Amino acid sequence: MYKLLSHNDLDGVGCGILAKLAFGDQVKVRYNSVSGLDREVEWFLENDEKDTFLFITDLSVNEENEKRLEEFSCEGGKLQLLDHHKTALHFNNYDWGHVVVEDAAGKLTSATSILYDYLVNHLYLEPSPAIAEFVELVRQYDTWEWEKNDNQAARRLNALFYLISIDEFEAKMIDRLFSSDYFYFDEFETKILEMEDKKANRYIRKKKRETVQTYIGEYLAGIVYAESYHSELGNELVKEFEHLDFIAILNISSKRVGFRTIHDHVDVSEIAALFGGGGHAKAAGCSMTEDAYQKFVADTFPLPPLKEDAKRNRYNVKESDFGTLYQNHEEDVFLLYKVNDDRWAIKQNESKLEETFSSFEEAERFLKRREPVWLVRDEQFVQYLMEQIRK
Ligand SMILES: [Mn+2]
């Protein structure tokens, strides 16, 4: 018999699917959270048959279980830990540990891709184009390579994983990988994925209209409350409001804050660290401490939301010869216009601001960082120009 203990995300369940393709009903699979694995390992060591071959994938055990597993191995127990997290590299010191972060070709690995290679090399599993494609989608999702490659199939595979139960997902994938020459989404899945995309887009459009801006230290942040679609929402907001240094997504019910940026001058893991959190340079998070609550929630509560720039204008467009018109919540209007070949200026209502700028972008950035302003619609722009002529 075989037993596989794996993570309960797409990559972890990808491992379970491969194990079932290889070993059929000879393998028992259990999916765990990061914190739940150690209990399962203890249960295995105390209760399972001594000749059961244990696989641990996409997760690693604590120090105590590390020792107990080494004892188990020395006493003739069969086990294999396969992982791709940097923090697990020390398991390579054991005969039963195999941790690879990057493969020989320099590609980032996932637990599913490592287990696939392992099963094929040990002749437990016949390789096939359908399985290889599935493994590659999981790998791209888990390593975030899908974003760079705009691999929508990888994104959709993960979305499907969360739309149906793990049991259903497993059964569908096993059946498909077993019987098909290539990987595909069936008609029903395509339909629910389309609906899910539409729902996400509606949610994100609504959230764009609820974002406020404020300074957090020296950085200008966009702040929004959201419980779902965090990564898609973060991506959309950083693109829509380019003048912001980063986006903070507040989840009040889980008392978490997520940070996202695309700008190289900001490292959001440093911002998260100010509130006891951490992460990567472009995406990070922290718990909602009292300090974070004060800055992100209490202090920003009275602020009016940002408005999106008018999108379908023909006349009031950036760098127009007549100038470009913006407005704030107090109904002040701002005309951004070219003074001469290389200077740009801003007129607030009837008075010109002192500052001048070397480019349109610089002037717009200055304006948008000072307070929420948005590009007004054509009708308002034309009316404004007519009034100016009358004067
Ligand atoms: Mn993984």
Residues whose N, C-alpha, C, O or C-beta is under 5 A from the ligand:
A	BS01	MN	D11 D58 A111 D142
